[in-house]
Each structure stands twice: as C-alpha cells, then as structure tokens.
Amino acid sequence: MRSAILFPGQGAQFRGMGADVFGRYPGLIRFACDLLEYDLVALCLDDPDGLLSQTRYTQPALYTVNALHTFERVRREDRPADCYLGHSLGEYNALLAAGVFDFETGLRLVKKRGELMAAASGGGMTAVLHTTASRLAAILAQDGIDGIDVAGYNTDEQIVVAGPAGPLSALHAALERRKIRFAPLRVSAPFHSRYMASARAEFEEHLRKFTFADPDVDVIANVTGRPYEKGAVVSTLSAQLVEPVRWTDSVRHLLSADPATECEEVGGKSLLRMVEKIRAAATPPSLPDPRT
C-alpha cells in the first residue's frame, strides 16, 4: 500500500506546539533561534507576547516544528513515505522531507516568505463552505462583484477566496442573502492571489540565491496539483504566492495512483478530514444488491 505524509500550513499553529520534540534537538533549536533572532521555543510553548498568530512568526515556527517531527520519523526508522504533500507553507516541509533542501535553507526561505507576506496588506481571505467553485463564480457574476480571486480549492465544497476589503465585504453580503456559510480567515492580506504579485517578484529573486535538488520521491505541488517537475522549484514556489492552493486536485492525483493510499498528517487532523471528503466524493456510491 502506498503512503503519503501531509504537512499543514498557516492556521495549524497552537500554543504549546513542539513541546514533544524541542528537547531532542537542542542544536537545531539554538541555530534556529540565532537565525530568526528571537526565542523560538518561548514563542511556540508560551507565546508570551501574542505573536504566534502573526505571519512573520507563524511561518518559521510551524516550519521548524513540522521539520522536527519529520526528523523524528527518521530517528524512529518509520517507513519512508511514497509521496509528500503540504498545504501552502506545508509544502516547504514536504520539499525538506523529499531532500530538495536542508533545514537551514528551508528556514531561510520561510523566514523571507513570512516577512513578505506579513508586509502585504489591504485585504483578506474567506473560506466559503458547502459551495462549489462554479456556484461561487455564478454568485460573483450575478452580483457584479469584481476583484475576488479563488485562493484555495480545499475540497469540492470548501473554497477559499481572497481580495481587497471592499469586494470581500460585498461577497459576504451576497453569501448572507443566500444563507451560505462562510468564515473570514485571520490573515492580514489576500494571499495566493494576484494581489501578491510584488511579493512574488521579490521572493523569486530571493529563491534564485539557493541551489535545489530534485525531490527523492514525489512532492505534489499546490500550484499544479501534480508532482514537481525537474528544475521547477524556483518557478513553482514563487508562483505559489499568487496561485490558488489546488489541494483537491493534489489529493485526487495522489489517490489516482492508489485509491487506498494511507495518509498521515503531521501535527493534526484537518488535512486528513479534507482527504476523506475528497476520497468520498470520488468514490461512487455502492448500489443495493438486487438479490436482497
């Protein structure tokens, strides 16, 4: 049976994370604290200044904790995965696990990514629930709402959108009139949308300072919903800032190789719940036995 490891992204952080692994990797933790120039352990365990939910702190912290859990799998000699997937920020942990770069390189990348994304402002993101992408597009067209981009396809009926404050408010009103549930996300800007174009350009320049290997095993990219192609790390990671997270397509590609693929999520269950919804939607309902 094929196996896949899933890595969550921003939103999966919580106070106390890393308590089970920090003590086993004191050297890496000291290095991370020096590079980041703050006490990463205090941030994760106690969050005394309430910074853990801020993008520039969330991303390096979550990357580090996910990385330590990956190293724990190796230390325990757990079975290597046949495929890795990460949701948004989690894709960096998937690439680390597949040997594309080392811990230090990944930390430098997510530090810069977090800084660029934190510097963006002027909008936000909203998860639209129990609604398909085509239905959402029809609502936007019917109400003449411009400026909204799809930022993520989490499942067939959970779509994340991004845009400036005005269009988002108009969309919220349109959804309320139709009694469609939605949840504004606690982010400072419209990530994974056209509005991150300037951040993308600067991040691509930063990415070109590093050398990347090709993945040892398949890593399914958010941007394409397909495994990384050779030599495509810079273009794919920079595009991720302005393109939607195609999680549904990614999971469908994973399951197309083996519908019974066993999935394990690092640090939580939210991605596994999405996988099960996608798996269920792709499985035709069983027909009743005509003999009964």
C-alpha positions in Angstrom: 0.0 0.0 0.0 1.3 3.5 -0.9 1.7 6.0 1.9 1.7 9.8 1.9 2.7 12.3 4.6 0.8 15.6 4.8 2.1 18.8 6.2 -0.3 21.6 7.4 0.2 25.3 6.8 -0.6 28.5 8.5 -3.6 28.2 10.7 -2.4 24.9 12.2 -0.2 26.7 14.8 -1.1 26.5 18.5 0.4 27.5 21.8 2.4 24.5 23.2 3.3 23.1 19.8 6.8 21.5 19.7 6.8 20.5 23.4 7.2 16.9 22.4 10.3 17.4 20.2 12.2 20.5 21.2 14.2 18.7 23.9 15.6 16.2 21.4 17.1 18.7 19.0 18.9 21.4 21.1 21.5 22.2 18.5 18.9 22.8 15.7 16.8 24.9 18.1 19.8 27.1 19.1 20.6 27.5 15.4 17.0 28.5 14.5 16.8 31.0 17.4 20.1 32.6 16.2 19.0 32.8 12.6 15.5 34.1 13.5 16.8 36.4 16.3 14.1 35.5 18.8 13.4 32.7 21.2 11.5 30.2 19.1 10.8 27.8 22.0 9.2 30.5 24.1 7.2 31.7 21.1 5.8 28.2 20.5 5.3 27.0 24.0 4.1 30.1 25.8 3.6 32.8 23.2 4.1 35.5 25.9 3.7 38.4 23.5 0.9 37.0 21.4 3.0 36.9 18.3 2.5 33.2 17.3 -0.6 34.1 15.1 1.3 36.8 13.2 2.5 35.6 9.8 6.2 36.6 10.1 6.4 34.5 13.3 3.9 31.7 12.4 5.7 30.5 9.3 9.2 29.9 10.7 7.7 28.4 13.9 5.4 26.0 12.1 8.1 25.0 9.6 10.5 24.2 12.4 8.0 22.2 14.4 7.0 20.2 11.3 10.6 19.7 10.4 11.4 18.3 13.9 8.5 15.8 13.6 9.9 14.8 10.2 13.3 14.1 11.8 11.6 12.1 14.5 10.1 9.8 11.9 13.6 9.2 10.5 15.0 8.7 14.0 12.4 6.1 14.8 13.1 4.5 11.4 9.5 4.8 10.3 8.7 3.6 6.9 9.6 6.4 4.3 6.6 7.8 2.5 6.0 7.3 -1.2 4.7 10.8 -1.6 4.6 14.1 0.3 2.1 16.9 0.2 2.0 20.2 2.0 -0.8 22.8 2.2 0.7 26.3 1.4 3.5 26.7 3.9 3.4 23.0 4.5 4.8 22.5 1.0 8.2 23.6 2.3 8.2 20.7 4.8 7.2 18.4 2.0 10.2 19.5 0.0 12.5 19.2 3.0 11.3 15.7 3.6 12.0 14.8 0.0 15.6 16.1 0.1 15.1 19.2 -2.0 16.9 21.4 0.5 18.3 21.2 4.1 16.7 22.5 7.3 18.7 25.8 7.2 17.8 26.6 3.6 14.1 25.9 4.3 14.2 28.1 7.4 15.8 31.0 5.5 13.1 30.6 2.8 10.1 30.6 5.1 11.6 33.5 7.1 11.7 35.6 4.0 8.3 34.3 2.8 6.7 35.2 6.1 8.2 38.7 6.1 7.0 39.4 2.6 3.5 38.1 3.3 3.3 40.0 6.6 4.3 43.2 4.8 1.3 42.8 2.4 -1.9 44.5 3.5 -5.2 45.8 2.2 -7.5 42.8 2.1 -8.1 39.3 3.4 -9.3 35.8 2.8 -12.6 33.9 3.4 -13.5 30.3 3.4 -16.8 29.6 1.7 -18.5 26.4 2.9 -20.8 23.9 1.3 -20.5 25.7 -2.0 -18.8 24.6 -5.3 -16.4 26.7 -7.2 -18.9 27.0 -10.1 -21.7 28.1 -7.8 -19.4 30.7 -6.2 -18.4 32.0 -9.7 -22.1 32.3 -10.5 -22.8 34.4 -7.4 -19.9 36.7 -8.1 -21.2 37.2 -11.7 -24.9 37.7 -10.6 -24.0 40.3 -8.1 -21.3 42.0 -10.2 -18.6 41.6 -7.6 -15.1 42.1 -9.1 -11.7 41.7 -7.6 -12.1 38.4 -5.9 -9.7 35.5 -6.6 -10.0 31.9 -5.6 -7.1 31.3 -3.3 -7.7 27.6 -2.5 -9.7 24.6 -3.5 -9.7 22.7 -0.2 -12.5 20.2 -1.2 -15.2 20.2 -3.8 -17.4 22.3 -1.5 -14.9 24.3 0.5 -13.4 27.2 -1.5 -11.1 29.9 -0.1 -11.2 33.3 -1.7 -9.0 36.4 -1.4 -9.4 40.0 -2.3 -9.5 43.6 -1.1 -11.7 44.6 1.8 -14.4 46.2 -0.3 -15.1 43.2 -2.7 -14.8 40.8 0.3 -17.5 42.7 2.2 -19.7 42.6 -0.9 -19.2 38.9 -1.2 -20.0 38.3 2.5 -23.3 40.2 2.0 -24.1 38.2 -1.1 -23.5 34.9 0.8 -25.6 36.0 3.7 -28.5 36.8 1.4 -28.3 33.3 0.1 -27.8 31.7 3.6 -24.4 30.3 2.5 -22.0 29.8 5.4 -18.5 31.4 5.3 -15.7 32.1 7.6 -13.3 35.1 7.3 -9.7 33.9 8.0 -7.4 35.6 10.4 -4.8 36.8 7.9 -3.5 40.3 7.1 -3.7 40.2 3.3 -5.1 38.4 0.3 -2.6 35.6 0.0 -2.5 33.2 -3.0 -4.0 35.9 -5.3 -3.0 38.4 -7.9 -2.5 41.0 -5.1 0.7 39.2 -4.1 2.5 39.9 -7.4 5.1 42.3 -6.0 5.9 39.9 -3.2 6.2 37.1 -5.7 8.8 39.1 -7.7 10.9 39.8 -4.6 10.6 36.2 -3.4 11.6 34.7 -6.8 14.8 36.9 -6.6 15.5 35.5 -3.1 14.9 31.9 -4.3 17.5 32.3 -7.0 20.2 32.7 -4.4 19.8 29.0 -3.4 20.6 25.7 -5.1 17.9 23.0 -5.0 18.0 19.2 -5.6 15.2 17.4 -7.4 12.8 15.5 -5.0 13.8 12.0 -4.0 10.2 11.0 -4.1 7.0 12.7 -5.5 6.1 16.0 -3.9 2.7 17.2 -5.2 2.8 20.9 -5.9 0.0 23.2 -4.7 0.2 25.2 -8.0 -0.3 22.4 -10.4 -1.8 19.5 -8.3 0.9 17.3 -9.9 4.4 16.2 -8.8 7.2 18.7 -9.0 9.0 18.7 -12.4 12.8 18.7 -12.5 14.3 22.1 -12.1 11.0 23.7 -11.2 11.5 24.6 -7.6 12.1 28.4 -8.1 9.2 28.9 -10.5 6.8 26.7 -8.5 7.4 28.2 -5.1 7.3 31.8 -6.4 4.1 31.1 -8.3 2.6 29.6 -5.1 2.2 33.2 -3.7 -0.2 34.3 -6.5 -1.8 31.0 -7.5 -4.5 29.1 -5.6 -3.7 26.1 -3.5 -5.1 23.2 -5.6 -5.5 20.8 -2.7 -8.4 18.9 -4.2 -6.5 18.3 -7.4 -3.4 17.3 -5.4 -5.3 14.7 -3.4 -7.1 13.3 -6.4 -3.8 12.9 -8.2 -2.4 11.1 -5.1 -5.4 8.8 -5.0 -5.4 8.1 -8.7 -2.1 6.1 -8.2 -3.7 4.1 -5.4 -7.2 4.8 -4.1 -6.3 3.1 -0.8 -3.2 5.3 -0.2 -2.6 5.6 3.5 -2.2 9.2 4.6 -0.6 10.5 7.8 -0.8 14.2 8.8 2.0 15.8 10.8 0.6 17.6 13.9 -3.1 17.5 13.3 -6.2 16.1 11.5 -7.6 19.0 9.4 -5.9 17.9 6.2 -6.9 14.3 6.8 -10.5 15.4 7.1 -10.2 17.1 3.7 -8.7 14.0 2.2 -11.6 11.8 3.4 -14.1 14.3 1.9 -12.3 14.2 -1.4 -11.9 10.5 -1.3 -15.6 10.1 -0.6 -16.7 12.4 -3.4 -14.5 10.4 -5.8 -16.0 7.0 -4.8 -19.3 6.1 -6.4 -22.0 5.1 -4.0 -22.5 1.3 -3.8 -25.6 0.0 -5.4 -28.0 -2.1 -3.5 -27.8 -5.9 -4.0 -30.7 -6.8 -6.3 -30.9 -10.2 -4.6 -31.9 -8.6 -1.3 
